[in-house]
Amino acid sequence: MERRNQTDTITAAAKTDIKVSMFATCIGDAVYPRIAEAMARLLARVGVRLEFPQGQTCCGQPAFNSGYWEEARRSAATLLEAFADSDFVIGPSGSCIGMIHHYPKLFEHDPVRLAMAEELKAKSYEFTQFLVQVLGITDLGAAFPHKVTYHPSCHGSRLLGIQEEPMALLQNVKGLELVPLPFAEDCCGFGGTFAVKMADISGAMVTEKADHVLETSAEVLTGLDMACLMNIAGQLRYRRQPVRVMHLAELLYEGVSGA
Amino acid sequence: MRTVKERAELALNNEFLRKAVRFTTERLRDGKRKASEDHGNWEEWRERGRQIRLHTIAHLDYYLNRFAEQARANGAHVHFAETGAEAVKIALEIAAHKAARSVVKSKSMVSEELHINRALEEAGIEAVETDLGEYIIQLAGEAPSHIIIPAIHKNRHQIAELLSREAGEELPPETSVLAGFVRRKLREKFLSADIGMTGCNFAIAETGSIVLFENEGNARMVSTVPKTQITFMGMERIIPSWSDLEVMATLLPRSATGQKLTVYMSGITGPRRTADGDGPEEMHIIILDNGRSEQLGDPEFQELLNCIRCGACLNACPVYRHIGGHAYGGTYSGPIGAVLTPALNKNVAEWDDIASASSLCGACYEACPVKIPLHDMLVYLRRRKVEQGYGNKLETAGMKGFAAVTASSKRFHRALKAGRVVQRLVVRNGEIPARIGPLKGWNKYRVAPSLANQPFRERWDTLQHELRASAALTVTAQAAQERMKAALNRRAAKVEGREAADRTQRSAGDHAGPAFVRKEGQTYDG
């Protein structure tokens, strides 16, 4: 099985047409299609033609994290199938891509899917990881003359180690004033079903996160994970605070298209 | 017993507690950050610490025997206790044999696990905690709410009130006055105690010694003044040698308080010898299992025994920050407690929902000086509960529904379409503010977004045509192609390299170390 994967990869490198697939994530698909769209448009500008395999649904993280692994496997299997012949899989979420890193554990007792899981893990990238690590791009020529603060989502920054990539991209945006977020590394309190099951603890966490965002007096809060941003934005809206919350892909696209 | 939610609610409504916990955990984590940065090679030492712990726990039977042999050769009495009750029984028998009337104790989490103070009081023996924080919570009749700062949840004024009651006069809330009172009070207790009880930070197998880290000197007093010493030790406290202690002594104080070293670090090898000026005439070491050996051989939880009880995960944890330690409901709190409490108790039916009180942010793993993947273990605990049929009924039904919808993209798409119709009843200006169904808790603090009118999968066709029509310059596209090809080649080389490494490891046999040892620089999931 390992041998076959390796041969596949080498063949892929030899062919001229590399298949790059978008993993929109379920939230990106259902709630925030504008972010998946911004990512597709940005990548098109830098010469990457994306595909969107329609078979994808959700990475299965809600079930996995809650301990329902059988249910998580059913959801995860759609990704294994949908991206089976992709060379690169790119998603606008460190957390959902991080979930793919759990697939080898999730499928440890299923040899066929385990091999697919290992392969998918190796070819999956969070959006800024792909831009910076693969394409070597840190300057998109964007301009965004606003005061911006950045929340480093836990799974992306801690578990995938994505720290420098977004910083490099933000620092190269013309006119953008980046203000540090106090206690930036503290979780926003989302945690998937945690926010529903332990609503009051989660509520205390997101309230404090929003306090810190407001302390910066930034006009815009950005990040790499729409689930966390949805959480913080929801609390800011609840408090009727006008801070604009944008995924970094959205911010960069707005910056290059002069919207 | 109260549920996790109820206990957390008590804490969330206690502004004093939250302020005190925030204040101290911030100070501790800043201290740790600075100490590890100043150290310079923190990650290398962290990895070394992890390797020492992995090795010791993998050969725990050998090292425990070696430790017991050496300790006995030094003249100490070594007892093994399978359960907490057994350890208490052994300690009470020693106390009865000595006709002890009073005991002084230095800080020991294992003794908290045994509830030894209650047992001693019931046997008519006075037990006095001599660590300042422990003394305070003993006066308050509470349990410690932090592994190293037991009274973290109390502020100066609350402490002054407690100590004033003990002093029979009003003491001002000034640290020097309060500490001065406790010092005088405890001095009498040290001098009159029949037995000194200590914990054990590390046990050195090669010489049968125990090592204590402390800042107040009280553990020195407890282990030198009374005629009899009883040391409680978790069976996993072992390290092989004194040179391994160097690594632990680098990691523990820095991780715990940001100190380079604690004020006192005592190595105790057996009872007083003829030439010694002080020390106990008799020394007993009670080694406690109490569920620890259940973790041995369990690939998902064995690393739990690597813990050196520094408390760094508590200080880093954003949940602990808001609810403090008592909400965890066990002797050990914070992320380590949320895993340890259920793991030590094999009976899943008795687990409460403490493993659910985490957003799985991984701050605990990042802070841990021996890299225990607590955030993964929390998920394993949740899974074991579900697998054994103790999952919440509503949640189980919800997850079955989730799987039914997400297992097929056609059903997923249909569900999105249906959701769009149904949500019309509750959407206001593109948002859902109503506190209904699963949004009840969410919307208590937030406004939920609505489903998009057109999901991405429906937009894709149009967008794809538009993007193809406005394709990037050929030269840009070629550059991207080259970059991606290079990445694919790197990936192929990596697969090749890994396979070669696997072949080497296989031919090296079983002595290459435990299979689950993570290599330097790898992310948490290998």
Boltz contact constraints between the chains, C-beta under 6 A:
constraints:
  - contact:
      token1: [A, 6]
      token2: [B, 495]
      max_distance: 6.0
  - contact:
      token1: [A, 9]
      token2: [B, 491]
      max_distance: 6.0
  - contact:
      token1: [A, 9]
      token2: [B, 492]
      max_distance: 6.0
  - contact:
      token1: [A, 10]
      token2: [B, 492]
      max_distance: 6.0
  - contact:
      token1: [A, 12]
      token2: [B, 488]
      max_distance: 6.0
  - contact:
      token1: [A, 13]
      token2: [B, 485]
      max_distance: 6.0
  - contact:
      token1: [A, 13]
      token2: [B, 488]
      max_distance: 6.0
  - contact:
      token1: [A, 13]
      token2: [B, 489]
      max_distance: 6.0
  - contact:
      token1: [A, 18]
      token2: [B, 484]
      max_distance: 6.0
  - contact:
      token1: [A, 24]
      token2: [B, 456]
      max_distance: 6.0
  - contact:
      token1: [A, 29]
      token2: [B, 455]
      max_distance: 6.0
  - contact:
      token1: [A, 29]
      token2: [B, 456]
      max_distance: 6.0
  - contact:
      token1: [A, 29]
      token2: [B, 457]
      max_distance: 6.0
  - contact:
      token1: [A, 30]
      token2: [B, 416]
      max_distance: 6.0
  - contact:
      token1: [A, 30]
      token2: [B, 451]
      max_distance: 6.0
  - contact:
      token1: [A, 30]
      token2: [B, 455]
      max_distance: 6.0
  - contact:
      token1: [A, 31]
      token2: [B, 449]
      max_distance: 6.0
  - contact:
      token1: [A, 31]
      token2: [B, 452]
      max_distance: 6.0
  - contact:
      token1: [A, 33]
      token2: [B, 452]
      max_distance: 6.0
  - contact:
      token1: [A, 33]
      token2: [B, 455]
      max_distance: 6.0
  - contact:
      token1: [A, 33]
      token2: [B, 456]
      max_distance: 6.0
  - contact:
      token1: [A, 33]
      token2: [B, 459]
      max_distance: 6.0
  - contact:
      token1: [A, 36]
      token2: [B, 456]
      max_distance: 6.0
  - contact:
      token1: [A, 44]
      token2: [B, 467]
      max_distance: 6.0
  - contact:
      token1: [A, 45]
      token2: [B, 472]
      max_distance: 6.0
  - contact:
      token1: [A, 46]
      token2: [B, 480]
      max_distance: 6.0
  - contact:
      token1: [A, 47]
      token2: [B, 472]
      max_distance: 6.0
  - contact:
      token1: [A, 47]
      token2: [B, 476]
      max_distance: 6.0
  - contact:
      token1: [A, 47]
      token2: [B, 477]
      max_distance: 6.0
  - contact:
      token1: [A, 47]
      token2: [B, 480]
      max_distance: 6.0
  - contact:
      token1: [A, 48]
      token2: [B, 480]
      max_distance: 6.0
  - contact:
      token1: [A, 52]
      token2: [B, 460]
      max_distance: 6.0
  - contact:
      token1: [A, 54]
      token2: [B, 409]
      max_distance: 6.0
  - contact:
      token1: [A, 55]
      token2: [B, 409]
      max_distance: 6.0
  - contact:
      token1: [A, 57]
      token2: [B, 406]
      max_distance: 6.0
  - contact:
      token1: [A, 57]
      token2: [B, 409]
      max_distance: 6.0
  - contact:
      token1: [A, 57]
      token2: [B, 412]
      max_distance: 6.0
  - contact:
      token1: [A, 58]
      token2: [B, 406]
      max_distance: 6.0
  - contact:
      token1: [A, 63]
      token2: [B, 399]
      max_distance: 6.0
  - contact:
      token1: [A, 63]
      token2: [B, 402]
      max_distance: 6.0
  - contact:
      token1: [A, 65]
      token2: [B, 360]
      max_distance: 6.0
  - contact:
      token1: [A, 65]
      token2: [B, 379]
      max_distance: 6.0
  - contact:
      token1: [A, 66]
      token2: [B, 382]
      max_distance: 6.0
  - contact:
      token1: [A, 67]
      token2: [B, 382]
      max_distance: 6.0
  - contact:
      token1: [A, 67]
      token2: [B, 383]
      max_distance: 6.0
  - contact:
      token1: [A, 67]
      token2: [B, 386]
      max_distance: 6.0
  - contact:
      token1: [A, 68]
      token2: [B, 386]
      max_distance: 6.0
  - contact:
      token1: [A, 68]
      token2: [B, 399]
      max_distance: 6.0
  - contact:
      token1: [A, 69]
      token2: [B, 383]
      max_distance: 6.0
  - contact:
      token1: [A, 71]
      token2: [B, 399]
      max_distance: 6.0
  - contact:
      token1: [A, 71]
      token2: [B, 403]
      max_distance: 6.0
  - contact:
      token1: [A, 74]
      token2: [B, 403]
      max_distance: 6.0
  - contact:
      token1: [A, 74]
      token2: [B, 407]
      max_distance: 6.0
  - contact:
      token1: [A, 75]
      token2: [B, 406]
      max_distance: 6.0
  - contact:
      token1: [A, 101]
      token2: [B, 525]
      max_distance: 6.0
  - contact:
      token1: [A, 122]
      token2: [B, 491]
      max_distance: 6.0
  - contact:
      token1: [A, 134]
      token2: [B, 483]
      max_distance: 6.0
  - contact:
      token1: [A, 134]
      token2: [B, 487]
      max_distance: 6.0
  - contact:
      token1: [A, 135]
      token2: [B, 480]
      max_distance: 6.0
  - contact:
      token1: [A, 135]
      token2: [B, 483]
      max_distance: 6.0
  - contact:
      token1: [A, 136]
      token2: [B, 483]
      max_distance: 6.0
  - contact:
      token1: [A, 154]
      token2: [B, 361]
      max_distance: 6.0
  - contact:
      token1: [A, 154]
      token2: [B, 362]
      max_distance: 6.0
  - contact:
      token1: [A, 158]
      token2: [B, 362]
      max_distance: 6.0
  - contact:
      token1: [A, 158]
      token2: [B, 366]
      max_distance: 6.0
  - contact:
      token1: [A, 159]
      token2: [B, 362]
      max_distance: 6.0
  - contact:
      token1: [A, 159]
      token2: [B, 524]
      max_distance: 6.0
  - contact:
      token1: [A, 186]
      token2: [B, 318]
      max_distance: 6.0
  - contact:
      token1: [A, 187]
      token2: [B, 318]
      max_distance: 6.0
  - contact:
      token1: [A, 187]
      token2: [B, 359]
      max_distance: 6.0
  - contact:
      token1: [A, 187]
      token2: [B, 361]
      max_distance: 6.0
  - contact:
      token1: [A, 189]
      token2: [B, 359]
      max_distance: 6.0
  - contact:
      token1: [A, 191]
      token2: [B, 359]
      max_distance: 6.0
  - contact:
      token1: [A, 191]
      token2: [B, 360]
      max_distance: 6.0
  - contact:
      token1: [A, 194]
      token2: [B, 359]
      max_distance: 6.0
  - contact:
      token1: [A, 195]
      token2: [B, 442]
      max_distance: 6.0
  - contact:
      token1: [A, 196]
      token2: [B, 438]
      max_distance: 6.0
  - contact:
      token1: [A, 196]
      token2: [B, 441]
      max_distance: 6.0
  - contact:
      token1: [A, 197]
      token2: [B, 356]
      max_distance: 6.0
  - contact:
      token1: [A, 198]
      token2: [B, 357]
      max_distance: 6.0
  - contact:
      token1: [A, 199]
      token2: [B, 441]
      max_distance: 6.0
  - contact:
      token1: [A, 200]
      token2: [B, 12]
      max_distance: 6.0
  - contact:
      token1: [A, 201]
      token2: [B, 8]
      max_distance: 6.0
  - contact:
      token1: [A, 201]
      token2: [B, 319]
      max_distance: 6.0
  - contact:
      token1: [A, 203]
      token2: [B, 445]
      max_distance: 6.0
  - contact:
      token1: [A, 204]
      token2: [B, 12]
      max_distance: 6.0
  - contact:
      token1: [A, 204]
      token2: [B, 322]
      max_distance: 6.0
  - contact:
      token1: [A, 205]
      token2: [B, 318]
      max_distance: 6.0
  - contact:
      token1: [A, 206]
      token2: [B, 445]
      max_distance: 6.0
  - contact:
      token1: [A, 234]
      token2: [B, 446]
      max_distance: 6.0
  - contact:
      token1: [A, 234]
      token2: [B, 447]
      max_distance: 6.0
  - contact:
      token1: [A, 235]
      token2: [B, 445]
      max_distance: 6.0
  - contact:
      token1: [A, 235]
      token2: [B, 446]
      max_distance: 6.0
  - contact:
      token1: [A, 237]
      token2: [B, 447]
      max_distance: 6.0
  - contact:
      token1: [A, 238]
      token2: [B, 446]
      max_distance: 6.0
  - contact:
      token1: [A, 238]
      token2: [B, 447]
      max_distance: 6.0
